[in-house]
């Protein structure tokens, strides 16, 4: 409890310097530590995001695919430029504001609390056998998760790895398995899928940086 509380305190201090239009402001509430939390509660004021997350939004507004991907990428690249990792990138952690802009929520939280979803977890993190695999969350594992999220955005009606039963996903990914490619994609969606594949390369050092991801997304938007 004490070690995790210290990690959260450090996270709060680091996050206080983060200010970016594609990263949601977070309210930190201090409380007495308990079995369910570690002395700091995080609150995202969701009344400012009535449009929901990007997956919900894209079901109704598919033409916003590239602009939302660029916004999410900009937010993540900003975190990386500050030496932080998000650790929990997925469609449910990127909201759409009133201006139709993507905003990341919960940045850095997974890295200190372990609140992540294995469907978006990079294989090198999945395969770690230590008690704290979240220590392996890196910029490269963020890029992997971003690639999975891109596939989620392309097919917003499909949960990642929905073709595999939950417990078998980790084994499948460890063996090199990746998302099934949808049929009948548009030319833009096909190029976006190609970018996603670069993001989830099995070797972390071979994955795109978020800067490179943004450059490709901008090219697709032209």
FENKAVEN-V169307 format. One record per helix or strand of 2 or more residues. SS is the DSSP state (2 for helix, 1 for strand). FROM is the first residue (numbers start at 0). TO is the last residue. If there is no record, write none. Layout:
<<SS | FROM | TO> <SS | FROM | TO>>
This chain:
<<2 | 1 | 14> <1 | 26 | 29> <1 | 39 | 42> <2 | 45 | 47> <2 | 53 | 59> <2 | 61 | 80> <2 | 90 | 92> <1 | 93 | 95> <1 | 101 | 103> <2 | 108 | 112> <2 | 117 | 119> <2 | 122 | 125> <2 | 132 | 135> <2 | 138 | 153> <2 | 165 | 173> <2 | 186 | 198> <2 | 203 | 205> <2 | 209 | 220>>
